[in-house]
Amino acid sequence: MDAAVRVRAHQPGADIALIERALNVQDAPNSEQFVCVGDEIPTEGEEGFLRGHGTQVVDGKLVATVCGLVQRVNKLIYVKTLNSRYNAEQGDVVVGRVADVAGKAWRVDLKSRQEAKLLLSAVHLPGGIQRRRNAEDELNMRAFFREGELISAEVQSVHGDGSVALHTRSAKYGKLVCGQLVEVPPNLIKRQKQHFHTIEALGVELIIGCNGLVWVAPLRPDRAAASADGGAGAGADGDADGAEPPPPPPPSRVQLEVVCRLSNAIRVLTRLYMHVYPAAVLAVYEAAADNGVALRDMLEPEFLEAVAAQEAQRRGSAMQE
């Protein structure tokens, strides 16, 4: 069995150059303006403009205080950052890692500005039992979630100080095992009505967290049943007569390869700065399968250029229609 490890040299700006080659453009002019910290934002002919986020007036000139894209809405001028931390919104489906257990709550790392809190009263009890939590439940909190474990949850509320409260009051939320976690910039996640996706043809489940953490795993029977009642609904209660799901069986080699291919498809979209959603992930997966691209070659420049060219052709056809 071959076990080759490829080491690639880091080349700043290589992905941008790759996209330009795929689109057959070099230093294409942009109607939008990119700025770095300290760059002056031109305001000629814009009398009475309003200074927005990411800007500051210095010596009578409007200057950017963050790196990003200049946006103009009527008289408002602000800078939209290209890569920022996740800002939680009520109802978001998220994937996080348990950081600590203390005080009738779990602290969960969402790759946000501060850790979120999951109260003991906001978790789904085994068997879907509806009752008050007692001292015994508090002592057995690590029987639910331990430090370092991955979980899926929903944002229940966002407080004024920026703190986030989570809940897992549904069978579709809970501990995540036997899968692969892929991290992408949160601004590449396309918000949809449903973030739990079951790809039955491939036998895979996909949880696209709004916080930029994507979970890819072999499909479990209990997950398939739980995802049938909706994706990102707010505050869905667990089944009252539900039973505690058994531990998932170990995935087969074929299932692991499909999971790794889908994970690489997500990484391809991230490298090309394209939105991550099920249709786009499946398009990259099918392109690799149709062209006979090996698993380890999916992140090579040749395949990245082919995906970028295919997406450019698709968008060009859509504009003509």
Buried (B, 14 or more C-beta within 10 A) or exposed (E): EEEEEEEEEEEEEBBEEBBBBBBEEEEEEEEEBEBEEEBEBEBEEEEEBEBBBBBEEEEEEBBBBBBBBBBBEEEEBBBBEEEEBBBBEEBBBBBBBBBEBEEBBBBBBBBBEBBBBBBBEBBBBEEBEEEEBEEEBEEEBEEBBEEEBBBBBBBBEBEEEEBBBBBBBBBBBBBBEBBBBBBBBBBBBBBBEEBBBBBEEBBBBBBBBBBBBBBBBBBBEBBBBBBEEBBBBEEBEBBEEBEEBEEBEEBEEEBBEBBBBBBBBBBBBBBBBBEBBBEBBBBBBEBBEEEEBEEEBBBEBEBBBBBBBBBBEEEEEEEEE
